[in-house]
Amino acid sequence: MESVIEVREVSKSYGKVKALDAVTLSASRGEMLGLIGPDGSGKTSLFRILTTLLLPDSGRATVEGFDTVSQMTDIRKRVGYMPGSFSLYQDLTVEENLSFFATLFGTTVDEGYDNIKAIYSQIEPFRKRRAGALSGGMKQKLALSCALVHRPTVLFLDEPTTGVDPVSRKELFDMLEPLRSQGVTILVSTPYLDEVRRCDRVAFLSEGLLRGTGKPDEILKEFASVFCPSPLQHEESQAASPDNVIEVSHLVKQFGSFRAVDDISFSVRKGEIFGFLGANGAGKTTAMRILTGLSKPTSGSGTVAGLDINTQSEQIKSRIGYMSQRFSLYGDLTVRENIALFAGIYGMKDKDVKAKTDILLETLRFTEHRDTIVSSLPLGWKQKLAFSVSIFHEPEVVFLDEPTGGVDPATRRQFWQLIYDAAARGITVFVTTHYMDEAEYCDRISIMVDGKISALGSPSQLKRQYGMPDMDSLFTYLARKATRTE
């Protein structure tokens, strides 16, 4: 088989940290090679070297036979790249983004349209809409269209579906199949095991070292402790009580004629882990913004920690914890400074802050990293710290908006142990997630479709009710009943 990507003994260090340590691998024409591994394993550094955005310290890499150091221009003409961080221009419309990327590569949308038609046609009805106003799934389809408009022969996808619901994830990977049949080579990183299994081969990186390369099932079995840790055993939280800490009745949020949240009613008990699920654009984040006091409903009523969402939104903010999807820590501050800052915002006393900080750092095994700048921490560490900071003041409710997006399975398991510990102390956990194995960890879940709650109950109850073997099948079944496209 013709080798399209060649990496030979490539190393890259950042100060004392060795991101890549003599890595050697290759990918053939039309192959989908998965790059997998824990947070901080070196995957993004390798992507950036192969796309000529970063120089290796030693070793050599080629793409389509061109050297990544001496022949950058030749490579850039031939590759498409979706970085892990969002690559679109939020204030430009769909068609303006696509036109910009086409111009960047010396072509036009018309010339490249046949190459992206299958993907772009799904978002073309929204071509006048700003990219920032699209749902997660639509954004990824647009980003993929922008990466393909100049007809690349090699496609680099760095976690392209992080933050995207399971149905949209499946659709995006389905779109990659025709590209492979056309001879496009794809290098993709992903934390989702169903996507790992769709690759021809996978290369497992850890601490900058290539630990193994082979068929997906072979690598997942060999390194099961990393990718398939034993599931957490969870019974309904013993701290849950009959008292409701969240009550919602006929809640509506309307933007013009569009009802993002369309007459929903539910309640959540004290100490309960409540999963709030739905496809991108279903209305989850809008509802959560109302419950956290960041937005007012158009109609309906509700209380959070006994406070009215219509009239006491500011008081609600002081009684809850919140961890946003876009990450809520300050990257330029140290671990200790972030803890102190949020403790001050929550009005905690200095003597209580010092004692609790020491306990928290020991619990997270961060004691040696108390003075480490947060931006330098691996993603999984940041997420665990952000959650711990959000409940540092022991709120009655903590809202978690996709808290484990892009995090490897072993780290996600550790994160959920922190959630269990919080629930055991009586903290109510209100969580959104696109990982269906995490839905199984909740006491109860709701699934939103088109702004309405279509299902509500414990995971076992809902699987029995709909005759589904797992939460992924149930979610897919309900989400595909959606009639609105945005």
C-alpha positions in Angstrom: 0.0 0.0 0.0 1.2 3.5 -0.9 2.3 5.4 2.3 0.8 8.9 2.4 1.8 9.9 6.0 5.3 9.0 7.3 6.5 9.9 10.8 10.0 8.8 11.7 11.5 9.2 15.2 9.8 12.5 15.7 10.3 14.2 19.1 9.0 17.5 20.5 9.5 19.1 23.9 8.1 22.1 25.7 10.7 23.0 28.3 11.0 19.9 30.5 7.8 18.3 29.1 8.4 15.8 26.3 5.3 15.9 24.2 6.5 13.4 21.6 9.3 11.0 22.2 10.8 9.3 19.0 7.3 8.6 17.5 7.2 6.5 14.3 4.1 5.7 12.4 2.6 5.7 8.9 -0.8 5.8 7.1 -1.7 4.5 3.7 -3.8 5.9 0.8 -7.5 5.9 1.7 -6.9 4.7 5.2 -8.5 6.1 8.4 -5.9 6.0 11.1 -7.1 6.8 14.6 -4.8 8.7 17.0 -5.9 7.8 20.5 -4.6 8.4 24.0 -5.2 10.2 27.3 -5.2 14.0 27.7 -1.7 15.4 27.3 -0.4 12.3 25.4 1.0 14.4 22.4 -1.8 13.9 19.9 -2.3 17.6 19.1 1.4 18.2 18.9 1.7 15.5 16.2 -1.3 17.0 14.3 0.3 20.4 14.3 3.7 19.0 13.1 2.0 17.1 10.2 0.0 20.2 9.2 3.2 22.3 9.2 2.1 24.5 12.1 4.8 23.2 14.5 8.5 22.2 13.9 9.7 19.0 15.4 12.8 19.0 17.6 14.2 16.0 15.9 13.1 13.3 13.4 11.4 13.7 10.1 7.7 13.7 8.9 6.3 13.7 5.4 2.8 14.1 3.9 2.3 13.0 0.3 6.1 12.7 0.1 6.7 16.3 1.1 8.8 17.2 4.1 6.9 19.1 6.9 9.8 21.4 7.5 11.3 22.2 4.1 8.2 21.8 1.9 5.4 23.4 3.9 3.7 25.1 1.0 3.3 21.9 -1.0 1.7 20.2 2.0 -0.7 23.0 2.8 -2.1 22.8 -0.7 -3.0 19.2 -0.3 -4.3 18.8 3.3 -7.5 19.7 5.1 -7.4 20.4 8.9 -10.0 20.6 11.6 -8.2 21.5 14.8 -9.5 20.6 18.3 -10.4 24.2 19.0 -13.2 25.7 16.9 -11.9 26.7 13.5 -14.7 28.9 12.2 -15.3 32.6 12.4 -18.3 33.0 14.6 -19.3 36.4 13.3 -19.3 35.3 9.7 -22.2 33.6 8.1 -22.1 30.0 6.9 -21.5 31.0 3.3 -18.9 33.7 4.2 -16.9 31.1 6.2 -17.0 28.7 3.3 -16.0 31.4 0.8 -13.2 32.6 3.0 -11.6 29.1 3.2 -12.0 28.5 -0.5 -10.3 31.8 -1.3 -7.5 30.9 1.2 -6.7 27.9 -0.9 -7.0 29.7 -4.2 -10.3 28.2 -5.3 -14.0 29.0 -5.2 -17.1 27.4 -3.6 -18.4 26.7 -7.1 -15.3 24.9 -8.1 -15.2 22.8 -4.9 -19.0 22.3 -4.5 -19.2 18.7 -5.8 -16.6 17.7 -3.2 -18.7 19.0 -0.3 -22.2 18.7 -1.7 -23.2 15.7 0.5 -22.2 17.5 3.6 -22.8 21.2 2.8 -26.3 20.6 1.4 -27.5 19.8 4.9 -26.5 23.3 6.2 -27.0 25.2 3.0 -30.5 26.3 4.0 -28.9 28.2 6.8 -26.2 29.8 4.7 -27.1 33.4 5.8 -26.9 32.5 9.5 -23.8 33.4 11.6 -21.6 30.4 12.4 -21.8 31.2 16.1 -25.6 30.8 16.1 -25.4 27.2 14.7 -25.9 24.1 16.8 -22.8 22.0 17.6 -23.6 19.4 14.9 -24.1 22.1 12.2 -20.9 23.8 13.2 -18.9 20.6 12.7 -20.5 20.0 9.3 -19.6 23.5 8.2 -16.0 23.1 9.6 -15.7 19.9 7.6 -17.0 21.6 4.5 -14.4 24.3 4.9 -11.6 21.8 5.3 -12.7 19.9 2.1 -13.6 22.7 -0.3 -10.2 22.7 -1.9 -10.2 18.9 -2.6 -7.5 17.8 -0.2 -6.0 14.3 -0.5 -5.2 14.1 3.3 -7.6 15.1 6.1 -6.5 15.8 9.6 -9.3 15.8 12.2 -8.4 16.6 15.8 -11.4 15.4 18.0 -13.9 16.7 15.4 -17.0 15.6 17.3 -16.2 16.8 20.9 -19.4 18.4 22.2 -21.6 17.0 19.5 -24.5 14.7 20.3 -24.4 11.0 19.4 -26.7 11.2 16.4 -24.7 14.1 14.8 -21.4 12.2 15.6 -22.6 9.2 13.7 -23.7 11.3 10.8 -20.3 13.0 10.6 -18.4 9.7 10.5 -20.8 8.4 7.9 -19.8 11.4 5.8 -16.2 10.4 6.0 -16.8 7.0 4.3 -17.2 8.3 0.7 -14.0 10.3 1.1 -12.0 7.2 1.9 -13.4 5.5 -1.2 -12.1 8.5 -3.2 -8.6 7.8 -1.8 -8.5 10.5 0.9 -6.3 9.5 3.8 -7.8 10.5 7.2 -5.9 10.9 10.5 -8.5 11.4 13.3 -8.2 11.6 17.1 -11.3 10.9 19.2 -12.2 10.0 22.8 -15.3 8.1 21.7 -14.9 4.3 21.6 -17.6 3.9 18.9 -15.6 6.2 16.6 -12.3 4.5 17.5 -13.8 1.2 16.2 -14.7 2.8 12.9 -11.0 3.4 12.1 -9.0 0.9 10.0 -6.1 1.0 12.5 -5.4 3.0 15.6 -2.1 4.3 17.1 -2.1 4.7 20.9 0.0 7.6 22.4 0.7 8.0 26.1 3.1 10.5 27.7 4.6 11.2 24.2 5.4 7.6 23.5 3.8 5.4 20.8 2.6 2.4 23.0 1.0 0.4 20.2 -0.5 0.3 16.7 -3.0 -2.2 15.4 -6.7 -3.0 14.8 -9.0 -1.0 17.1 -10.3 -4.0 19.1 -6.8 -5.3 19.5 -5.5 -2.0 21.0 -8.6 -1.4 23.1 -8.2 -4.9 24.6 -4.5 -4.6 25.2 -4.9 -1.2 26.9 -8.3 -1.8 28.5 -7.4 -0.1 31.8 -7.1 3.2 29.8 -9.9 2.9 27.3 -12.4 0.5 28.9 -12.1 0.9 32.7 -14.6 -1.0 34.8 -17.9 0.9 35.0 -18.8 2.6 38.3 -21.3 0.8 40.4 -24.1 3.2 41.2 -27.4 2.8 43.0 -29.7 5.8 43.5 -28.0 8.3 45.7 -28.7 7.5 49.4 -28.6 11.3 50.0 -31.6 11.8 47.7 -34.7 12.9 49.6 -38.4 13.5 48.8 -37.7 17.2 48.9 -37.4 18.9 45.5 -34.6 21.4 45.1 -35.6 22.2 41.5 -39.2 22.6 40.3 -40.2 23.6 36.8 -43.8 24.1 35.5 -44.8 24.8 31.9 -41.5 26.6 31.1 -41.3 28.4 27.8 -38.4 30.4 26.2 -39.2 32.0 22.9 -37.0 33.9 20.4 -39.3 35.6 17.9 -41.5 32.8 16.6 -39.0 30.1 17.6 -39.7 28.2 20.9 -36.3 26.9 22.1 -37.9 25.6 25.2 -41.5 24.5 24.6 -43.6 24.0 27.7 -41.5 21.7 29.9 -42.3 20.5 33.5 -40.2 18.4 35.8 -38.7 18.3 39.3 -35.3 17.2 40.8 -34.8 15.9 44.3 -32.2 17.0 46.8 -29.1 14.9 46.4 -30.2 13.4 43.1 -28.0 13.1 40.0 -30.2 14.3 37.2 -29.2 13.9 33.6 -30.5 16.5 31.2 -30.0 15.0 27.7 -30.9 16.0 24.1 -29.4 16.5 20.7 -27.6 19.8 19.8 -30.3 22.4 19.4 -32.9 20.6 21.5 -33.1 23.4 24.0 -31.0 22.0 26.9 -28.6 24.9 27.2 -31.4 27.4 27.0 -33.3 25.7 29.8 -30.1 25.5 31.9 -29.4 29.2 31.5 -32.9 30.0 32.9 -32.4 27.7 35.9 -29.0 29.2 36.7 -30.4 32.8 36.6 -28.6 33.8 33.4 -31.8 34.2 31.4 -35.5 34.9 32.0 -38.3 32.6 30.7 -40.9 33.8 28.3 -43.6 32.1 30.4 -44.0 29.4 33.0 -42.6 29.2 36.5 -40.0 27.4 38.5 -37.8 27.4 41.6 -34.2 26.5 42.3 -33.2 26.0 45.9 -36.5 27.5 46.9 -35.9 30.7 44.9 -38.1 31.9 42.1 -36.5 31.9 38.6 -38.6 34.9 37.5 -38.0 37.2 40.4 -34.9 36.0 42.3 -32.4 35.1 39.6 -29.5 37.0 41.4 -30.1 35.1 44.7 -30.1 31.8 42.8 -26.6 32.5 41.6 -25.3 32.6 45.1 -26.9 29.2 46.0 -25.6 27.1 43.1 -22.4 26.0 41.5 -21.9 26.1 37.7 -19.4 24.5 35.4 -19.9 25.7 31.8 -19.3 23.8 28.6 -16.6 26.3 27.6 -14.5 25.8 30.7 -14.7 28.2 33.6 -11.3 28.6 35.2 -8.7 31.4 34.6 -5.8 29.9 32.6 -3.3 32.6 33.6 -3.8 32.0 37.3 -2.4 29.1 39.3 -4.4 26.2 40.8 -4.4 27.8 44.2 -5.2 31.3 42.9 -8.3 29.9 41.0 -9.5 28.2 44.2 -9.0 31.4 46.2 -10.7 33.6 43.6 -13.9 31.5 43.3 -14.0 31.1 47.1 -14.0 34.8 47.4 -16.7 35.2 44.8 -18.8 32.7 46.8 -18.2 34.8 50.0 -16.2 32.2 52.0 -14.2 33.2 55.0 -10.4 33.2 54.6 -9.7 30.6 57.4 -12.3 28.2 55.8 -10.7 28.7 52.4 -7.2 27.7 53.5 -8.3 24.6 55.3 -10.6 23.4 52.5 -7.9 24.2 49.9 -5.4 21.8 51.5 -8.0 19.1 51.7 -9.1 19.6 48.0 -5.6 19.6 46.7 -4.8 16.4 48.5 -8.1 14.8 47.3 -7.3 15.7 43.7 -3.6 14.8 44.2 -2.8 18.3 43.1 -0.7 19.2 46.2 2.5 19.4 44.1 0.7 21.5 41.5 -0.8 24.2 43.7 1.4 26.8 42.1 1.1 25.5 38.5 -0.5 27.8 35.9 -3.9 26.2 35.0 -3.4 26.7 31.2 -0.5 24.2 31.4 -2.6 21.4 32.9 -4.0 18.5 30.9 -7.7 18.9 29.9 -8.8 16.1 32.3 -7.0 17.8 35.3 -8.6 21.1 34.4 -12.1 19.6 34.3 -11.7 17.9 37.7 -10.4 21.2 39.2 -13.3 23.2 37.6 -15.8 20.8 39.1 -14.2 20.9 42.5 -14.1 24.7 42.4 -17.8 24.9 41.4 -18.8 22.9 44.6 -16.1 24.4 46.9 -18.7 26.4 48.7 -21.1 23.4 49.1 -23.9 24.7 47.0 -27.4 23.1 47.1 -27.3 22.5 43.3 -24.4 22.2 40.8 -25.1 22.6 37.1 -22.6 20.8 34.8 -22.9 21.6 31.1 -21.1 18.7 29.3 -18.3 18.6 31.9 -16.3 15.7 30.4 -16.3 16.7 26.7 -13.1 15.5 25.0 -11.8 13.7 28.1 -10.5 10.1 27.9 -12.5 7.2 29.5 -10.3 6.7 32.5 -10.3 10.4 33.4 -14.1 10.5 32.9 -14.5 7.7 35.4 -12.5 9.6 38.0 -14.6 12.7 37.3 -17.8 10.8 37.9 -16.5 9.5 41.2 -16.2 13.1 42.2 -19.9 13.6 41.2 -20.9 10.6 43.3 -19.0 12.0 46.3 -20.8 15.3 45.9 -24.2 13.7 45.7 -23.5 11.6 48.8 -23.0 14.9 50.6 -26.5 16.0 49.6 -25.4 18.3 46.6 -27.9 17.9 43.7 -26.1 17.4 40.4 -27.8 18.6 37.2 -25.7 17.4 34.3 -25.8 17.4 30.5 -23.7 15.0 28.6 -23.2 13.5 25.1 -21.6 10.3 26.5 -24.4 7.7 26.8 -22.4 5.6 29.3 -22.6 8.6 31.6 -26.3 8.7 31.2 -26.4 5.3 32.9 -24.7 6.8 35.9 -27.6 9.2 36.6 -30.4 8.5 39.0 -32.9 9.9 36.5 -32.7 11.4 33.1 -34.8 13.5 30.8 -34.4 13.6 27.0 -35.4 16.7 25.2 -36.5 16.7 21.5 -37.5 19.9 19.7 -37.7 21.9 22.9 -39.9 19.4 24.7 -39.2 16.6 27.2 -39.9 13.4 25.3 -38.8 10.9 28.1 -38.3 11.2 31.8 -37.3 8.4 34.3 -34.4 6.3 35.5 -32.2 4.7 32.8 -33.5 1.2 33.6 -37.1 2.4 33.5 -36.7 4.1 30.1 -34.8 1.2 28.5 -37.7 -1.1 29.6 -40.4 1.4 28.5 -38.9 1.7 25.0 -37.5 -1.8 24.6 -34.0 -0.6 24.0 -30.8 -2.4 25.0 -28.8 0.7 26.1 -29.0 4.5 26.4 -27.3 5.1 23.1 -30.0 3.2 21.2 -32.7 5.0 23.2 -31.2 8.4 22.6 -30.8 7.8 18.9 -34.4 6.5 18.6 -35.8 9.6 20.2 -33.4 12.2 18.7 -34.3 11.0 15.2 -37.9 11.9 15.8 -36.9 15.6 15.8 -38.6 17.6 13.1 -36.8 20.9 13.5 -33.4 21.1 11.9 -32.1 23.9 14.0 
